C-alpha cells in the first residue's frame, strides 16, 4: 500500500482519515502514516490513534509519502500546495470515497478529495486540491478551478464555470450556466441566479454582493522555509 500523510489535524483532517479508511475497506490502497501540523505544541499527539509527527516540512524529507491538504480554507490550502511545489514536492494524492458517484469522463486533479455521498455528473473538470464535501451535487459539463471548496449539501447545476479558489457555503445553490469568478465566496444557503464577479462575496436568496476584494488579496503568504524556521523557534 502507498504511504500517505494528512496535512491538517482539525475536523476535515479527521474526515479525510475516514475517507482513507473507507477506501481501504473497499480496495486496500493507503497506509496512513501520520498527520502533519505546523504547530510544534501538537507534535507527538495522536488523532484517532495516528501520530502527529511534524510540520508540513516533514514531507521534504519523506518524498515517497503522498499527501492531501485537509484544510478547509482554500487560501491556506493554496499556500501550502504552492510552498511544497516550490520545493519540488509533487506527491499529492487524489481521494474519492467509494460511496461517492463520479460520472464518466469526469476528471479530478491531484490533491483533491471527494467525500461520501457526493454526486458528480459526467464530463466535469475539477482542478487540483479541491474539496467536495458530503452530499454535494455537481451538474454535467462544469469546469472547476484549483482549490475550490464545496461545503456539505451544496447543489451546483450543470455547465458552470467556477474560477480558482471559490468557496461555496453549506447548502448553497447555483443555477445552471453561470460563471463564478475566481476567489469568490458563496455564503451558506445562498441561491445564485446570476454571474458572480471575481473576488466577491455573495449571500442570500437571491444572492447579493456584500463584499468585494481587490484582485490578488489571497497572495500574502509565508514560504515553507520560513515556516520551518518559525517551527524550530
N, C-alpha and C positions, 0 to 999 in steps of 0.2 A: 504494500500500500504506500501511497505517496505521503510524505510528511507535510503537515500544514500547521501554521501558527495563525492565530486570530489577533489582529490589532484592535484593541478596544475591549474593556472589561465591564462595560455597562450592560444595559438591557439588550441592545442589539447584539452585542458580543455573545450573550447567552443564547439569544435566538439563533445566531449563526452556528453556535456549538450544537444546538438541537438539529439544525439542518444537516450538519455533518454527520451526526449520529444516525439520523433517519436515512440519509444516503447510504451509509454503511450497512444498515439493516437490509436495504434493497440490493445493493451491489457493493461489497467491501471495496472501498476506494481510498479513504483518507486515514492517516494516523495523526490524530490531533496531539501535537507535541506540547503546545503551550499557548498561553495568552501573552500579549505584549502591551505594556503601558509605560508611557514616558514619566510617570510619577514614581520616583525611586522608593517612596514610602510603601508602595504596594508590592514591590519585588519580594518574592518569597511567599506571598499569599497564594491561596488557591481559589479558583472559581469552579464550582461543581466538581471539585477534585482535580482540576487541571492546574498546574503551576503557572504563575506569572513570573517569567524568567528574566525579563529585562524590558528595555525600551525598544522603540522601532529600530534603532541602530543594530540590535542583535541580529537582524536579518542579513546585514552586510558581512557578518562572519559565518552565516549559515545559509548560503545562497541556494542550496539544494532544497530548502524548506519553502514551500509555497505559502502564500498568504492571501487573506482578504482583509479589507479595511472596514471593520464593523463599527463605524461611527456614523450616526445619522446625519450630522451636519455636512452638506455637500462641500462647503468651503474647506472645512477641516480635512475631509476625505481627499479633496484635490491636493491640498498642501502636502499631505503625507505621500500620496502617489507620486507627485512631482519630485519631492525630495528623494524618494527611493530611486526613481528612474534617473535622476541626475547623477546618482552614484552607480549606475549601471545595473540596477536590480530590475528584473522583469518577470519574476516568477509569481505571477498573480493567478490565483485560482478562480474559476467560474463555477458557482454553486447553484444548482437547480434542484429544489426539493422534489422528491419523487411523486408527491401529490400535487404539484403544480402541473398545469396543462400548457404546453407550448406548441403552437401551430407549425405546420410545415413551412419551410423556407424562411422561418424567423431566425435572425442572428442575434447573438448576445455576446457582448465584448468581454475581454479579460477583466477579472476582479469584480464582476457583477454577481449579484445574488438574487435569486427568485425564491420567495418564501412559500409555505404551503397554502394551497387554495387560490393562488394566482392563476388567472386565465389570460393567455396571450394569443391573440388570433394569428392567422398566417401572414407572412410577408411583412413582418415588423422588424425594424432595425433598432437594436438597443446598444448604446455605446458602452464604453469601459466604466467600471466602478459605479455602476448604477445599483440602486437598492429598490426592489419591488416587493413591498411588504405583503402581509397576509391578506388574501381576499381581494386583491386589486384586479381590475379587468382592463385590458389594453386592446383596443379595436384594431382591425386589419390595416395594413399598409402605413402604419405610423413610423415616424423617424424620430428617435430619441437620442440626444447627445450624451456625451460622457457626464458622469457624476450626477445624473438625475436621481431624485429621491421621490418615491411614491408611497405615501403612508397607507396604513390598512384601510380597506374598504373604499378606496378611491376608484372612480369609474371614468376612464378616458376613452372617448369614442374613436372611430376609425379616421384614418388619413390625417392625423395630427402631425405637425412638425414642431418638435419641442427642442429648444436650444440647450446647450450645456448648462449643468448646474441647477436646473429648475427643481423646485421643491413643492410637491403637492401635498396639502394637509389631509388629515384623516377625513374620509367621507366626501371629499371634493369630487366635482363632476365637470367634465369638459365636453361640449358637444362636438360633433364631427367637423373635420376640415379646417380647424383653426391653427394658427401659428402662435406658439408661446415663446417669447423671446428669451435669450439666454439669461441665466441667473435671476429669473423671476420667481416669485413665491405666490402660490395659490393657497389661501387660508382654508382652515378646516371648514367643511360643509359648504364651501363656495360653489356656485354654479356659473361656469364661464361660458358665455354665449357670443363673445367676440374676441378678436385677436388681442393678445396681451403684449405690450412692448417689452423690450429687454430691460432688465434691472428694475422691475416694477413689482410691487406687492398689491394683490387684489384680494378682496374679501366680499362676502355677502351673496345674496340672491336677488337679481343677477349680480355677478361680481363687479365691484367698482374699485378703481385705483385709490389706495390710501397712502402709498409711498412710492417715490421714485429715487433711485440712487444713481450716482454718476457711473459711467462705464469704467470698469476696472476696479470697482470697490472691493472685490474679493481677492485682489492680488497681494495684499500685505501678508507677509509670511516670514518665518524663520527657516533657515536651511536645516537639513538633517544634522549637519555637522555642528551647527550652533546649538541645537537641542541636546546633542550628545555631550557637548561641553557643559551645558547647564545641568544635565543629569548627573555629572560627576561632582558638581559643587556641593 
